Amino acid sequence: MDEIRNFLKKILDLISYSDNKDAFIDKFIDVCHQQTLLSLINELPPEKKAQFVQQTKDNSNPEQINSVIKDYFSDDQYNQALTKTANEGFKAFLEEVSQSLSQTQKDQLTEFLATQKPV
């Protein structure tokens, strides 16, 4: 997770993001986890989806919810879905902010992204 945080922080620095960077990063990661879980749940057959919802709907204990998630989805399956969700969210973010970036910022961003390994 530190790798994602560092990557996003560098992007926010390059685009001169003026709000709280840590809050943005925390929210971005949180939304990615929520979207990932929703996507995985929607892939379950109806009866398994109903079981999952039943096991988690009144539970506010994160450790117990994570345990239920692991009963339904492997770490690899979750991580692959999370990577896909994060990539989609990042692309949407870049499309949104690119309109307001200077040419210098666009060039710096392009240069930075070219040095990153694909996920």
Buried (B, 14 or more C-beta within 10 A) or exposed (E): EEEBBEBBBBBBEBBEBEEEBEEBBEEBBEEBBEBBBEBBBEEBEEEEBEBBEEBBEEEEEEEEBEEBBEEBBEEEEBEBBBBBBBEEBBEEBBEEBEEEBEEEBEEBBEEBBEEEEEE
